[in-house]
Amino acid sequence: MQDADVWRRQLVSGIQVLTTGTGPGLVVVPGNNRRAHHYEALARGLSGAHTVHVIERRGRGASAARGPAYSVETDVDDVLAVLEQTGARVAFGHSYGGLVALHVGLRRQLDALIAYEPGVSIDGSFDGSWLGGFTRQLDAGRRVAAMTTFLKGTDLLPFRAVPLLWAISLLLVRGPGSRETRDMMPTTPGEIAEILRLDSDGSRYAGIASRTLLLGGARSPAYLTGVLPRLATIMPNAEFRILPDLDHNAPDENAPDTIAQELRLHLVRGERHHHDTLHDR
């Protein structure tokens, strides 16, 4: 997000927010190991109908440090501050940012809440057994080994052969433009630990009253998409969709235009429903 004429920057309670577009406000919450700029194409796809505010989560860019007492509520507080400051009433979260968005929904009712493969664990669905090894490797400065452990543990790539994972890790950690990845890696243990701490039967999410759309990709690991129908059953005003040919990185890398279209359609349907409800009164 380099074009100063298009992207407006502000600090809200120590959190950098990048804004573009015009129309009703929509807040984007990035996922693990993601920066605000990774959602540039998604924001551009929404900017014709919405004012899009992309949060630079704590520990990234010009935003404040996360601090030692981190929990998911740290991010929730930041998102709520941005919603209050901007007047936006729609939130979209990707991956771990989707977990944050759901917990925002537990504290405030929005016009619409959308999450793409939120980092939710139900009845142990998220296997975090790799976290200890990852953290030890990271603390020892073995970043390539740590990234390999992360990629193998999360199963986000279409292969599991360790030599291939090592090669990708080497590129991510030591290749061109890799400093950003290295800088973000220390945020991973705390976020994965929160996913594991919040593992439950999912009943807490029955408290989300916002009209919610849960999205997933057919090419994503089952532990990410399998929770979506369960959440849609638990939540009183939710629906889910599994999109063909998409993977976990659809919103930020591989299909941002498709995700932007899904969001636009969902929001238009919500506006029509609201109009019809008012008309029937």
Beta strands, then each sheet from edge to edge (+ up, - down):
strand 1: 8-12
strand 2: 15-20
strand 3: 25-29
strand 4: 51-55
strand 5: 90-94
strand 6: 112-116
strand 7: 212-217
strand 8: 238-243
sheet 1: 1+ 2- 4+ 3+ 5+ 6+ 7+ 8+
end
